[in-house]
Amino acid sequence: MPGMLLHQGATVLCLHAGQAQPTVPNPRVKVGGQPVVTQSAPYTVAGCPFTTPAGPLPCVTAQWVTGALRVRAGGVPVLLQDSQAVCAPNGTGVNVLVTQLRVKGS
């Protein structure tokens, strides 16, 4: 499905409201003056409050499992607003809340 491209300044949260940030955005391709993010770049998650009865189990990283089918940067699929990720170590997902509104990919 088509969706807006994710860039370094996009607001991405784990499902527990921890802030997720890309570790390695693509510096050569920019939208709105900010680098785009590709599927191979893991995200780090900070401030996840998730706990289980056994103790805290916060999201630490998120790895993207879906990306654009037709748009690539450096040979790697770019991330779209509807791309899916899995957080480690607990296996939950992420929410993309805010992204740039000019460039759409599929």
N, C-alpha and C positions, 0 to 999 in steps of 0.2 A: 504494500500500500504506500502511496506517496505520503510524505511527511516533511516537516521542516528539518533542515540539517542541524545537528547539535554542534555547538561551538564551545570554546573554553569557558565562556561566561554563563552558560546555561545553568539553570537551577535544577539540580538532580538530587533527590533524597532517597534514602533507603525507605522501606515500608514502615520503619519505626521512627522516621523523621531525622535520621542522621544525615549530615551534609556530605554529598559525594562530589569528588573533584577528579578530573582526569590526570593521570600521571605523565602521559606523553602525548600532548596534542600535536597535530601535524603542522609544523611551522611554515610550510610552503603554500598552503591553501588557506585563505581567510575569507570569512563572511562577516560583514559588519565590523571589519578591522580586527577580528579575533580569529585565532586558529581553529579549524574544524577538528573534530575528534573522530578517530577511526575505530573500527571494531576490535582491533588488536590491542588497543590501549586500555589497560585495567584502570579502574577508579579506586581511590582510597576513600574510606568512609570515616568521618569523625563525628563524635557526639551521639552515637547510637545508644539509646537507653534500654535495649532489649535484655530481658532477664528471663530465666526459666526457674522452676522450683529448685533446680540443682545449683543455681547461681547465675551470674551475668554471662551472657553469650552475645555480645554486641557484634554488629556487622563491622568488618574490618576492610574488606575489599569487595569490589563488584567486577565481574567479568561479563562482557557483553556476548550474547549468544546469537543475536540477530543484528543485521545491519542492512544497508541499502543493497538492492540487487543490481542496480544499474549505475550507481555513482561511486567512484573510487578516488582516493587520494593516495598517491604513492603506491598504487596497485592494491590497496586495501580498502574494503567497503567502508564508507563513512557511516556514522550513526545518524539515525533519524529520530524524530520525537516519539515514534511508536516502537523503537528498538527495545528488545528485552535483555535484561541482565540477571545474573544470579549472584547473590552476596555470599561471601564466605565469612565465617564458618557455618552459618545457620541455614543457608539455602533459600532465603527469601529474595524478593525482587526489588526493583527501584521504580520510582515515579519521576518522570520528566515533567516538571511544572512550568518552567519558562524557558523559551529559546528564542533565537532571532526569528523574524517574521518575513524575510525577503527571499530566501533561497529554499526551494523545495526539491526534494529528490525522491527517487523510487527504487 
